[in-house]
Amino acid sequence: MSHSTDKHTSILAVDVESYGDVRRTDRHQRVVRDGLYAALHRALDRAKLPWGYHEDRGDGLFLLIPDVPKGELVASLPHELAAALREHNADHGPETQIRLKVAIHAGEVGSDDNGKHGTDLNHAFRLLESQPLRSALAGSPGVLALAVSDWFYEHVVKHQPAANPAIYRSHTVQQKETKTTAWICTPDYPRPVTPTPTFRLPTVQWPKLPKIRLPRPRWQAVVLTALLLLAPMTNLLAGAAAPVTRCANPVQLNVLTSTEMAPALRLLALNFERKSYQADENRCRQARVLVVADTYGGAVDALGQGWSGRNDLRDHGPEPHVWIPDSSVDIDHVAARLARVPGIGATLEPRPGIARSPIVLAAPKAMVDALRPVDGKWVTWQSIALAASSGDGFTRPDPRSSSAGMLATIAYYRHRLEQPELTSKVMTGESVPRIAHSAEREIPYAPELDSGNLLCAIRNTPGQPAALVSEKAVIDYNRGRQLGSDCSASARPEALTPFYLQTESPVQDYPFVVVRWTDRPEHHQRRQVIDRFYEYLMSPPAAADLRNSGFRDRDGRGEGPVLSTALPVNPATAFDLLQGAAAVGSTHPRVLFAVDAGQSMGAPFQQGTRIQTANELVRRLLQQFRDDDEVGLLTFGTTTQDVVPLGPEQTNAIRKAARPDFPLTPGDSDVYGAIEAGMDRLRADKKARGTDLLVIITDSATADVSQTDMPALKMKVTGQDPRVTRLLVVNLLAGRCESAGLTELAKAAASSCVDLTSVEDDIPKLANLVAAGLWRQG
């Protein structure tokens, strides 16, 4: 049903030359798309033309610009656009440079539930796709080739001197059902039109011949002669070719996939287009498949909000009709997002996957023995954890960038948390921040890297770490193929050994997901193309191409051994909490210990004194930190004294300083002044990132809440600018957390005050509280 009446408008269509060239990686294509939009915006602004309505076409777009003088589209805009493209190309390498085909027409354009339509819009695209325009750009050293319709040339260009009509040349365009005249030029490299020379033959005077009169033939003889002459032609006429059949516009099919699957899927899409073209009795192209690659997080974010984000079209490409993620886990994650936001007009219809690739541990030769593999092929999560905790180098992809990273994170966290399912309840447990940080120290993820890009980085890393990556990426690595989007093929490096998980092996299964946009009518022709595309991907030729690309068959058969039990992942998994725990747990902490050294800390506490207990607590809590973490120690009585300045490589210095005979100072202790001083020290570094924690260990025996400006101090600890700073108070005198107002202050800084009863009994709780103060989400 039409949304509005047809409107007369100027039509501007653009297409990037060689956008799908195999030398352009996904990253290159993203830079090209950003550059195209930036150049168009800049050129339109400089030409004082509005942006207007636009629709993205992956390798180009079209704009509808109503109510503007049409002469401006061919007077100033082509030159401004060429200048903007040259500015982009000057700052970018060959793979991200842009040359454009541009078509301009004007006419009636209508709107319905599936978008814009109309004969004039089709006409513009026929000009854009025409061979003469393609040849004009190919033969020009410039960056722009422009085609205008015959109507636009006759009514606009010819009457606009600023458009330089002399540089346009007339060409016959025969594209699909369209046969027309286009006027083409290369504005930034115009070729003068050379007039065609006129040749005149000399007049020859022939001698006059005498007139000869012949008898007039009878008409019956003339007719009979003509019929006899035409008779041999009837067979030729009967066998004449049928008139050319008009081809309908091919159905546009947008396919979203991962950066790992994209190269193979683009080749499959081309084969599918070729196969469907050859199968059509009229030799018409039935579908145009655009394959767009995105990261795991990018696809989840855009699909999880129904492609409604302000920059989704720019950052993630056009709305997909089919989504082929690396794992069914991706579907569960998007479904969880969609369930939280009612009213989004998108539903997912998954079908069985087209291939498989397990997550393996790719290890260099030097690390093989430390993993203690079974039969040279199999390892367990226990053996991986043991080797990782001993200091051997391990890594994995970013769980925001790839499904392999998410699957590896789920599997390892299940093992470390000793939980069969990572639900919201599990992921908000009090021990999760501590265990997540420990897991991130053992097998840290590589920020923004998927399996291929991670192995690319490892290829040039001395003392290569072992990596949890997809088997497909390891095959590419060992064959010397291109890795990810940034690492070109090279000579084969020293091979990595893939080890397979004996139990609960994470597997990428590449499901085929039909994305239905329920806020618009279904496109029945596209639905048929989707079904045919899926049938092709499940066919033996496609399976053979996927095997050649390093994937396993959809039943799991491949180069490696038969897989063990697949990792069970429940849709109730708290994916966002899991990603958050990994991101926060991977940050380097900044923690400052402040120990009360007042006279009252010499009082007995269990088997020793309060100051001895405080020193023991510092030594125990230091076990959570490494040498490269920033830690510091100060003591306080009536004044505050720095013992070990806050910084990296200070853990051993603090252990030496926190000894049982730590000297006490005379007089009362000012715990409130110590809190204020500690906050100032932590916030002094304006460039630091993450979360800070101030740990106060005191008996608060002489603290008098009536003698301090509690509202001002509370505001001090609550203020989180320039960085988040949390406060944990450990009190060695029962009941003083409340009476000294320390509970109120700690809560204001998103932490707590604990009345310690026993070091042995309370240290696990304190360790969790320290971890929560540093690595808790939110």
N, C-alpha and C positions, 0 to 999 in steps of 0.2 A: 504494500500500500504506500502510495506516495506521501511523503511528509510535507512537501511544499510544491508549488508550481515551478515549472522550468524557468530558469533565469538566464538571460544573456550575460556572458562573462568572458573575459580574456582567459585563455588557457596557456599555462607555461609548464611544460614537461621536461624533465632532465634525466639523464642516465649517465652513470660513470662508466667510462671505457675500461674494459677488462677488469671489472670489479671482482669476478670470480676466478681470476688468474691463479694457478696453483702456487705461484710464488707469494701470493698474499695470504698470510696466516689470519686466524681469527682476530688477533690483536691488530694486525695491519688493517683489516676491514673495519674494525671499530674506529680506528684513527681516521680512516677515509670518510666514514659516515659523519663523524663529528666535524671533520674539515669541510665536508660538503654543506652541512647545515650552517656552519659558521660563515662560509663564503657567500652563501645565498642571503643570509641575514645582512651581512655587511654590504653586499651589492645593492640590495633593495633599499637599505637605509640611505646609502649614498645617492641612489637614483630617486630618493624621496617617493618610493612606492610602498604600499602596505604589504604585509606578509600574506594576508588573506587566508582562505581555507586551504589546507594541504592534506595529502594522504601519502604515507610512506610506501615505497615499493622495494625496500631492501637495498637494491643497487641504484636507487634513484627515488624520485617523488614527482608529484604534480601539484601545481598551485592553481587555484581559481582566484582571479583578481578582478572583481567587478568594479564598476564606477570609477575607472581611472582612464585618462587619455591614452589610447592604445599606442600612440606614437612614442610614448616614453619607453615602452617595452623594447623597441628596436633602436631608439636614439641613444639613450645613456646606459641602459641596463646591460647590454652585451659587453660594453667596454669596462663597466664597473665589475661585472662578474669575472671577466678575464683577469683584471687586476687583482681581485681577491683570490683567485685561484693561483696566480703567480706568487702572491704573498705566502699562501699555504705551502706551495711546492718549494719555495726557497728555504723553508725551515724543516723540510722532511726528506727522508731518503727515497730511493726509487720505488720501494714497495708501498709507500703511502702517498705518492704523488697522485694528483687528480687531473684528468682531462675529461671534458664533458661534451655530450651531445645534447642539444637543446632544440625543442620544437615549440613553436608559438602558433596558436590559432585562436579563433573566437567563435562563439556560438551559444546554442541553448544547452544547458546542463541541468539535469533533473536529479532528484534525491529520493531514495526509498530506504527500506530497512537494511539493505545490504551496502549502502553507500551511494556514491555519485554514479550517474550513468548518462548516456546520450550519444547520438551519432557523432556530434562534433567532438566529444571527448575521445571517442574511438579514433576519429580522424587524426587528432593530435598524436595519438600513440602510433598510428601507422607511419606518420612522418618520422617519429622518433626512432622507430625500428627499421626504417628503410635502408637499403644498401647504399644509395647515393650519399646519405648523410654519414653513414659509417665510413665510406670510402673517403669522404671529404676530410674527416677528422684524422683518419689513418695517414692521409697524404699531406697533412699540415704539421709544421713544427710547433704550432701554437697549442693552446690549451682548450680551444672552444670551436665547435662547429654548430652553426645555427641553421635550422630549416623553418621557413614560414610557409603557411598555406598559400595557394594561389589567390584566394579571397583576401587574405591579410596583405599580400604583396600589392595587389591591385588597389585596395582601398586605403592602405595605411603606408606601407613602405615607400611606394612610388611617389607619394605626396609629402614625404618627410625628408628634406635634404640632410638633416642631421643623421639619418639612418644610413646615408651613403648607398643609395639604391644601386649604384654602378657595380658594387662588389658582389651582388647576388647573381647567381646563375640558375637558369631554369633547368629542371630535371624531371623526367618522367618517373613516377613512383608507382610500382605495382606490388602492393603488399597485401597478402590475403585477398579479401574481396574488394579492396580499394585500388582503383587506378586513377591517378590524379597527377597534377603538376605541383611540384614543390620548388621553392626558391631558396637556394642554399648558399651560405657564405661562411668564411672563417674570419670573424671580426678582428681578431688580434694578429692575423697574418693574411690580409686581403690580397687576392690576386686580381690584377686588372683584367677586365673583360676585353679581349681582343676582337675587334669587329671582323666578321667573316668577309673575306674578299669577294668581290663580284666579278665574274668573268663574262665577257661578251664575245661571242663567236663572230667572225666577219661574215658579212652578207655575201652569199654566192648567187650570181645571176645564172640561172639555168636556161638553156635555149628552149624556146617554145616548140612543142611537138604538135604535129597535125592531129586534129580531132578525128577519131574513128568511131563510127556509129555501129553498135552491135545489136542484133535482134533482141527484143524484150523477152525474157524467159517466162514461161507459164508459172503461176504461183504454186501449183501442185508439185511441180518439180523442185522448187525451192524448199518447200516444207519437208518433202521426202528426203532431200539431201541433208537438211539440218538434223532430222531425226537419226539418220544413219551415222552422222558424225558424232552425235551426243550419246549414242548407244554404248560405246566402250566406256563412257564416263560414269555410267550408272553404278557399276560396282565400286568405283572409287568413292562416289558420293555416299553410297550405302555404308561404306566402311569408314567414313570420316569420324574423327575424334569427337566425343561428346563435349558440349560446352564446359568450361572450367567451373567446377563446383565451388561455391563460396564456403570458406571455413569459418566456423564460429570462433569467437574469442576463446583461447585456451583457459581452462579453470586455474585460477591462482591457488596454489597449495603452499602455505607457510608451515615449515617444519622446524621446531625448536629441538635442539639436542645439546649434548655436552661437547666440550672442547676435545675430548678424547675420541668420541664417535664421529665428529663432524667430517673429517677428511674422507673416511670410508663411506659415509652416508651421502656425501656430495657426489661421489662417483656412482653410487647405486641410483641416486636420483636422476643423473644424466642417462644412465642405461635404461631406467624406467621410461623416461621421456622418449628416448629413441625407439624403444620397443613398442610403446603405445602409438607412436607416429607411424611406424611400419605396419602395425596391425590395422590401422584405420583404412578403410577402402578408398577414401578420398585423399589419403596422405596428408591429413590435417593433424596439427599438433593439438593434442587433447588436454594437456596439463602443463603448467609451468611451476616447477617445484623450487622453492627458495628455502635453502637450509641455513638456519641461523644458529650459531654456537653461543652458549652462555655458560657461566660458572654455575655450580650447584646453588650457591646462595642467590645469584642473580635470578635464576629461573624460579626458585621458591618464592622470593620476594615479589616478583612481578605476577606470577600466577596466583600466589596467595592473596593478592589484593585485586584479582580480576583484571589485571592490566590497566588499572585505573590511576596509577601514579602519574604525577605531572611529567616525569621524564622517562617513563617506561618505554615509550616508542623510540626515543633517542638512544637510550642506554641498552635496551634489550631487543630492539627490532620490532617488526609488525606483530600483531596478535597472532599466535600460532593456531593452526587448525589441527596439527598433530604434534605431540610432544614425545620424544624418545629419550628419556633420562637414562642415566647409567644403572639405576637401581629402583626397585619398587619402594624402597625406603623414601625416595624423593616424593613419590605419590602420597604416601602416608603423611609426610611433612606438610605438603601443600594442602591436603584434605583437612589437616588439623588447623591450619591457618584459615581456610575458607569457613570452617565450622564456627570460628570465633567472630566472624564478621558476616552476619546475615544480610541477605539482599544482593550479594555479588552474583552477577549473572553468568557464572562459569561452573560447569560440571566436568568431571573427568571420567572417561570410560576406558579403563585399561584392558588391554588384550595381552596374551602371552608374549614373552620377550622374543627378540629376533636373534640373540646371541648370548654368550656368557663369558665372564672373565673373573676368576677368583682373586681375592686379595692375598698376596704372598709376601713373605719376608725376603727381600732381595739383599743378599749379603756378599761383600767382597771376600776374596779367598782368605784373607788374614783373620776373618771373624768366624769362619765356618766351624772350627773345632770348639769354640766357646759356646756355641749353640747346642752342642750335643745332639745332632739330628738322628732320628731313627731311620735306618735303612738309607741314609743319605738324602732323604726327601722330606721327612716330617718333623715338625717341632710342635711344642705345646706352648700355651700362654704362660705356664709356669716357668719354662726354660727361657722364654723371651724376657719375662720379668726379672728372673735371676741375673741374666746377662746384662740387662739394662741397668739394674740397681748396682752392679759392680763397676759401673763407670764406662762400659763399652759404648761407642757412639750409636745411637738409634734415632730415627726420625720418622715422620709420616706426613702425608699431605694435609693441608689446611681443611678442616671440616666445613668451612664456609665456601671453599673453592671447588671441592670435588666430592662426589659420592664415595670415592675410595677413602678420603679423609674422614668422612662421617662414619662409614662402616668400621674403619679401624678404630675410631674413637669409641663407638658403641661397644665393640668387642673388648677393647682393653679396659674400659671403665667398668664393664660388667665383671670382668675378672678382678679388678682392684677393689671394687665396692662389694664384691661377693653377693651380687644381686642378679636374679634371673631376668628382671625387667627394670628398665630405667624410667620409671614413671615419675610424675610430678612429685609424688610423696617421697620417693627415694631421693630425687635430685635436690630436694629442699631439706634433707637430713642434716643434722648438726656436724657430722663428720665429713660431709662431702667437700667443703672447701679445702680441708687439710689433705684428704686423699687425692683430690683432683690436682692440687699443686704438686704433690709427690709424683703423680703419674706424668704430669707435664715436665717434670725434671728428668724422668727416666726416658720417656719417648716424646720429646717435644715436637710439635707440629711446625712445619715450615710455612710462615705466613704467605698467603696469596698464591701458593703453588699447588698445582694438581700433580698427579702421578708423573706425567711426562716432563713437566717443567722441573719437578723435584729431582728426577734422575738426570736431567740436563745439568742441574747445579752440582750434583754428585760427581758427574763425569769429570769435572775440573777441580775436584776437591781432594787435596792430599789427605791420606788417612781416611778413606771413604767410610761413612757410616752405613749401617744397615737400614733399610727403609721398608715400611709397610706400604706397598703400592699394588696397582693392578698387574696381573700377569701379562696383559697385553703390553703395558709400558715396559716391562722387563724384556719381552720378546723384541720390541723395537730397539731397546738399548743394546741388547746383545747382537742385533743384526746391523747396528750402525745407522738406523733410520732416523728420520726427524723425530724429535721428542717435544711434545707439547706444541705451543704456538711460537716459541722463541728460539728453539734450539735446532739448528739445521742438521742434516745428515752428516756423518763424518766417518772416518776410518774406524773400524771396529775397536772399541776399547777392550780392556781386560774384562771378561765376562763376569756378570753377577750371577750368583747361584740362587735360584728361587726355591724357598722352602715353603711347604704347605702345612696348614694347621690340621692337626690330627682330629680335633673336635671343634665344632662350631666355627666352620670356615666361612668368613664373609664372602659373598658372591655377588657380583654385579650381573643383573639379568636383562637389562636393556628392554623394558616393556614398551609396547606400542600403545600410546594413550591418545584417544580421540578427545579433543577439547571442544566442548559444546558451549557456545555463548547463548545462553537461554533468554537473553534480553532482545533477541532478534530472530526473525524467521530462519528456518534451516535452509541451507543451500543444497538442494537435492543432487545437482550435478557434482558438487564438491564431495558430497557424501559417497557417491559412486567412485569418484577418483580416489578417495581415501581407502575404500575397500580394495580397489585394484592395486594401489600402492602397497598395502599390507600384504596382499597375496604375492606380489612380486618379491617383497623382502623375505617372505617365508619360502620362496622357491629354491630349488637346488642351485641354480646359477648364482643367486644372491648369497646363499650360504657359503659357496665356494669362494666368492670375493671376500666375505668377512673372514673366512679362515686365512686367506692370503694376507689379510691385514693384521693378523695376530689375535683374533677373537676365537673363542671356542664355539662349537655348534650349540644350538639352543638346548640340546639334551646333555650338555656338559663335556662332550668329547673334544679333545684337543691335544696339544703337544705334551702337556703334563699328565700326571697320574689321575686316576679317577678320584673325584673329590669325596671328602668325608661328609658328615652331617653338616648341612648348611646352618649358618648362624640364624637362630630364630629372632626376629624383630617384631615386636608387637606394635600395632598402630598407636597404642596408648603411650609410646615412648615420648618423653618430654624433650623433643628435638631442640627447641630454642633454649631451654635450660641447660641442655648438654653442651651446646655451642658456647653459651655464656660461661659455663663453668670452665671450659677449656681456655677460653680467651682470658678470663680474669686470672685463672690459676697459672697461666704462663707468664704473668707479669713479674718483674723483679720487685721484691718488697723493700720498703724503707721503714725500719722499726727502731724506735728509741726507747731504751730501758731507763727508767728513773727510779733509783733505789733510795728510800728514806734512810739516812744515816744519823738521825737524831738520837739523843740519849736514851729514849724509851725503847729503841730497837735492840738494846742489850738485854731486855727482859727474856725469861725462858720461853721457849716454844718447842714442845715435844722433847726430843733428845738434845736439842741445842738451844740457840738463841734466835730471836726474830731476824737479826741481821744475817746469821748463818743460813737460815731458811730462805731469806731473800736471795742470797748469793747462789744457793742451790737451784732455786727456781730459774734464775737467769741462765745458769749452765744447762739445765734441762731444756728450756725453751729454745736455746740457741741451736739445738740439734735440727730444728726445722729449716735452718738457713745455711746457704753455701757461702764460700768466700767472696763470690762476686755480688752477693746481696749487700745492700747498704744497711749497716747496723751501727748503733752508738750506745754509749752509757754515760749517764750523769748521776750524781748523788746530790741530795739536798738535805739541809737542816734549816738554819735560819736564812741561809742563802743557797744558791744553786751553783754546782761546780761540775764542769765537763771533765770526765775521766778518760773516755775514749771518744774522740770526735766522730760524728756520723759520717759514714762513708763505706766503700767496698774494702775488702781485704782486712776487716777489723774483727772478725769472729775470734781469732786466737788471742788478740789483745784483750778482748772482753773476758774471755775465759781466765786469763791470768789475773785480771784485775778483780774478778768476782771470787775472791778467796775468803775462807772462813774468818780470818782475822782482820776483815775490812775495818779500818778505824772509824769510830763514832765521833760525832761532833757535839760539843756542849750546847745546851739550850733547847728550845722548842723547835719543832720542824714546821715549815710553812708549806703544806701540801698543795694549797691553792696557788701559791706563787710558783711551785714546781710545775703544775699543770700548765699555767700560762707560759712559763719559760720553755717548756717542752714543745708546746704548740708553735711558738715562734721559731724555734730551731728547725722543726720539720718543714715549716712553710717558707723558710728563707730561700730555698732553691726554687726559683720561679720556673725553671725549665724541666723540673722533674715531672714524671708522668705516673699514673696509677693511684694507689691508695697508701696513705701513711698510717702508722699505728704508734700511739704513745702508750707504753705499759708502765703504770705507776705501781710500785710495790711499797706498801706503807702499813703502819699500824694506826695512823691518824689519831694517835692517843691525845695529842695536844691540839687537834684541829677544832676551831671554834667557828661555826658557820655564821654566828652573829657578828664576827669581826672581819668579814669579807663582803665585798659587793657581789653577791651571788648572781643577780640578774646580768650584770656586766660580764662576769666570768662565763655564765651560761651562753651568752651571745657570742663570746669569744670561741668557745668550743663548738658551737653550732655552725658558725660561719664556715662554709666549705670553699671559699675562694682564697687563693687560686686553685686549691686542690683539696680532695677529700682527705680529712684527717680524723681518725677514730681514736677513741680513748677507752682503754681497758684498765680497771683499777683492781688490784689484788690486795685485800685487807687482811692483816694478820691479827686483828683484834675483833672478836665476834661482835656483831651489831653495829659497828661503826660505819658501814656503808650507808645505812639510812640516816643515822643521827648526824653524821658529818656532811650530809648532802651530796655524797659522792655518787650514789645511785642516780640521782637526778642529773648530775653533770655527765655521767657516762651514757645515760640514755639520750641526752641531747646530742652526743657525738656518735649515736647509732651503735653503742656497745653496752657494756654492763660493768657492774662492780660485784666482786665475788668475795665473800667472807671465807678465807681458807681455813680448813679444819685439819687436813693432812696432805703432805707433799705427795706421798705415794697414791693416795686415793683421788686427789684432786688434779694431778698433773695431766691426765688424759682430757679432762674437761677444760683445763686452761689451754692446752695445746689446740683444741678445737676452737676455743674463743679467739686465740691469737690468729689462727688461720682464717676464721670468719671475719675478723677485723681487717685482714689484708686481702682476702680472696673471695669474699662473699659478693654475689651479684647484687647490684642496686644499692 
